[in-house]
């Protein structure tokens, strides 16, 4: 009891817990020894006149109770177990005489091995000489190094070449890391003791005030957001990281948490959740870096992420995230409809303009054609008057024949031959004759009757 109190006074409050663990180990070893002794007692050779050893008599307890008789106790145990005087052999006598020297040599080798230290590639070592930095050799780079043996020189290892991280806000559930899609309406953070799956979140400013329905008062222009912001950093000055503060890791997390809270209460919620997210992440990283430099932590803040920031989940009665998701969906649908209308206008307006241009061009062409035809008709009429005055009968007969030719041109024609004449039909075969012209020849009735009589 006095030992544990003294250990707690010197900064080791858990020494009683370690002693309890040690006693449990001793009891476990005693039980194993008893079980092994039972098995060995069954197969031990029996010697006349030798008293049997009690089964529950523990050699381990006896050894701890009489540390001075360690070799004697071991010799008695060997003699009893093997049935002959093992303690009288030269090997046992040599070990008995040189045991202290062997133990001292082993302790010396262990003591000298503390003079060598190997620093891994992703680490830096902090060398302390009698509890203080070892001057120019205080920071050891990766590789093999020599030092004074322990406890004169002590080396502490720090992963300065490795990117380290911590999270401000909610801690993601590691069981959901395999999910590629994270929904606002489903819990995806680790549950804390005595709390729900998600905390209420952090205060974030709002652009405008909303009037309450039950009173005439206006609500506070602030909202709650569930925030999980990962930070990544690297130790750049090991001496500053270790000696400027007692716990630099916790201090850095507290500084980051304070700057996140300060930033969120001065930024608009809609802006930080939409187009301003990247700018906000960079601003938070810059602020945390500035506070770390002021505290002389010796770290470089590499990254701050705002990917997981959204309205709180709420409960069954008030599903906050689901309601916010519906509002966002409605806004997106409104923008979609607006863009669809713009696309429809962009398609129809040029098409209408092209149609109007085409119609105007056709009207102009029709006007030009009508005018040209009218002018041609007028000129033809003047020429007809001149031709008629020159020869009225010829002009009239020719006009009649032209009219007859034009009117009979599309009409189907039939050629009738007479039997009492010797007329010769001459057909001009230079031009292609239509099939209906060749297939439409009809013989007279007399020819048909003569052919039938024959």
ABEGO torsion letter per residue (X at the ends): XAAAAAAAAAGBAAAAAAAAAAAAAAAAAAAAAAAAAAAAAAABBBBBGBBBBBAABBAAAAAAABAAAAAAAAAAAAAAAAGBBAAABAAAAAAAAAAAAAAAAAAAAAAAAAABBBBBAABBBBBBBGGBBAEAAABBBBEBBBBBBOAABBBBBBBAABBBBBBBEBBBBAAAAABABBBAABBABBBBBGBBABBAEBBBBBABBBBBAABABBBBBBBBBBBBBBBBBBBABAAAAAAABABAAAAAAAAAAAAAAAAAAABBAAAAABAAAAAAAAAAAAAAAAAAAAAGAGBBBABBBAABBBBBAEBAABBAAAAAAAAAAAAAAAAAAAAAAAAAAAAAAAAAAAAAAAAAAAAAAAAAAAAAAAAAAAAAAAAAAAAAAABAAAAAAAAAAAAAAAAAAABBBBBBBBAABABBBBBBAABBBBAAAAAABBBBAAAAAAAAAX
